Amino acid sequence: MKRKSVLLGISFIILSIVFPLTTSLAKPKWFIEYQCEIIDFEWTGIHSSGCWLYQSTFVGVVGGPNIVDGTVEGVDCGMHDGVTAYMDVYLTITDKDGDQIVFNDVGLCTTKNPGQAVFDNVECTVIEATGKFSDLVGQAFYKEGSLTDFSDDPAGGYIHGKLYLSNN
């Protein structure tokens, strides 16, 4: 009986060390959350593929464990076929100290419901950075999130996103 109690105690100690370690390894090491409002949206023409060309501008707020407070602004250019939009986005994040990160986001945004589209396989590469973020230039992030409330007027929509540091 004493032996079972000792083995049970040792097993409990090992699990209490190993379980938190494995769950912390599964979590992303670095991420940024942001919410933006689309303040300008313009259809700019038709691509040779038949997709609509567009450009939008957005501003918002940013936070997360790595950026406590900041602002985000960007320009989104791409093609849209009514269901899927190809994005080529330049996203600038400025934190409370004035340090900046500039991303180039490339990927798809797929309409799931009227007024809602989900980011699909979007990779974001840091192309410029200042201050404490300078060592992130060249790093790739993955974007998840969505666009909402844009069915009546794309300029009235919102962008909700998270950027996770790639494991590459």
N, C-alpha and C positions, 0 to 999 in steps of 0.2 A: 504494500500500500504506500509506504514511504517512497519507494522507488518510482511509482506512478506519479506521485505528487511532484517529485523533483523533475521528472521528464516533462510533465505538463507545464511546470514553471519555466523550464528552459525553452520549451516550444513557444510559450507565450512571449518570452523576452525576444526570441529570434524573430517571431512574426511582428512584434511591435517595432523592430528595427527595419526589417526587410520590406514590409508593406508600405510604410510611408516613403521609403527610398524608391520603390518601383513606381508608385503613383506620381512622385515628383519628377521622375524621368519621363513620364508620359506627357506631362504638361509642357506647353511651349515655353522656351527659355526667354522669349522677348515678344511682347505684342503691344499694339497701339489700338485704341478704340476711338472712333470718331463718328460724329453725327453732323450732317451738313444739310443746308437748304439750297436747292437749285434756284439761283436768282436770275438766270438768263438762259434761254434755250432757243436755238435757231436752226431750222432746217436749211442746209446750205446748198443742196443740189441732189443729183442722183448719180450714184456710182455706175460704172459700166456693167456691174453684176446685177443691176436693178435695185440694189439696196439704197435707201435714203441716206444721205450724208448729213451729219448734224454736228453742232458744237454747243456745249453748255458750260456755264460758269457756276461755281458753287462756293459757299463759305459756311463755316461752322465751328464747332468746338471739338477738342480732342482731349483724351485722358487715358488712363491705364496705369499699370505699375511702373512704367518706364518714363512716361511723360505725365506729370501730375496735373498740369493745366496747360492749355495752349489753344491755338487757333489753327484752322485748316482752310486752305483755299486751293482752287484748282481749275483747270480747263480740261474738258472732256471732248475729244473729237473721235468720230468713228462712223460706222455704217450701221444701218438698222433695216431689217427686212420685215418688220412688223412683229416678229417673235423673238429674234435674237439680235443683239447689238454687239458689234465688234468694237471694243474700246481701246483707245490709245490715250491714256489720261496722264496729265502732269499734275501731281499732288504735292503741295508745299505745306509742311507742318512747322509751326513756330511755337516753341515752348515759352513758359513764363519768363525765362532768362533771355529770350531773343535768339536762342540757337535754333537753326533750321535744318530740316531734312527735306530733300526734294526727291520724289519717287516718279518713275515712269511705270505706270500700270498698263499691262497689255493682257487682254483676254476677252471673254464673252460674258454677256449679261442676258439671261434668258427669261422671257415673260412667262410667269406661272399662272397668274390670275390677272384680271383687269386691274391696272394700277399698281401691280407689284411685279418686280423682276429680281432675279437672284443672280449674284455673281457666280460664274462658273469657270473654274480653272484660270483664275486671274493671278498672274505673277507680277510682283512689284519690285523693281530694282532701284536701289538708292543711287541716284546719279550725281547728287551734290549734297554736301552737309557742312555745317559749321559748328564750332565750339565742341561741346562734349560728344556730339554725334559724328565727328569727322571720321572716326575709325569704321563707320558703317558703309562708306562709299563702296559700291560694288556688291553689297550684300543683297540677296534675294529674299523677299517676303511673299507669303501667299495671302490673298485677300478672301475673306468670306463676308457675307452680308447681303443687303438688298437695297433696291430702290422702291419707294412706296409713294402713294398718293399722287401719281403723275398722270392718271388716265384722262382727266379733262384738260389739264394744262401742264405739259412737262416742266415748265418753269416753276410750278407750284409744288414740285415733288421734294422728297427727302432721300438722303443717302445715309444708310446705317452700315458701318463697316468695322472690321477688325483686321489688322495686319499681323500675321504670325511669321516669325523668323523661320526661314527654310532650314531643313536639316542638312542641306547639301554643303 
